[in-house]
Amino acid sequence: MIRNNLEIVNLIELIKKEELSKAMKLCQRLLKKDEANEVLLNSLGIIYRKKKKYIQAEHWTRRALEK
């Protein structure tokens, strides 16, 4: 489980700033700690959507909704 919500806040800020490569790396690192975190799963879906990778975006968004 992620103990530091500041990391999630940082992730969201990176996404807002369109720093998608940094956001992707952070999100993947955080998911290794908490693979069932729906906020992280949805964030990964958002990152892929912003990269116009819609199949991956749908996959991660669906995983988030299943939690």
Secondary structure in CASP SS format (residue, H / E / C, confidence):
PFRMAT SS
TARGET T0000
AUTHOR 0000-0000-0000
METHOD secondary structure of the structure
MODEL  1
M C 1.00
I C 1.00
R C 1.00
N C 1.00
N H 1.00
L H 1.00
E H 1.00
I H 1.00
V H 1.00
N H 1.00
L H 1.00
I H 1.00
E H 1.00
L H 1.00
I H 1.00
K H 1.00
K C 1.00
E C 1.00
E C 1.00
L H 1.00
S H 1.00
K H 1.00
A H 1.00
M H 1.00
K H 1.00
L H 1.00
C H 1.00
Q H 1.00
R H 1.00
L H 1.00
L H 1.00
K H 1.00
K H 1.00
D C 1.00
E C 1.00
A C 1.00
N C 1.00
E H 1.00
V H 1.00
L H 1.00
L H 1.00
N H 1.00
S H 1.00
L H 1.00
G H 1.00
I H 1.00
I H 1.00
Y H 1.00
R H 1.00
K H 1.00
K C 1.00
K C 1.00
K C 1.00
Y H 1.00
I H 1.00
Q H 1.00
A H 1.00
E H 1.00
H H 1.00
W H 1.00
T H 1.00
R H 1.00
R H 1.00
A H 1.00
L H 1.00
E H 1.00
K C 1.00
END
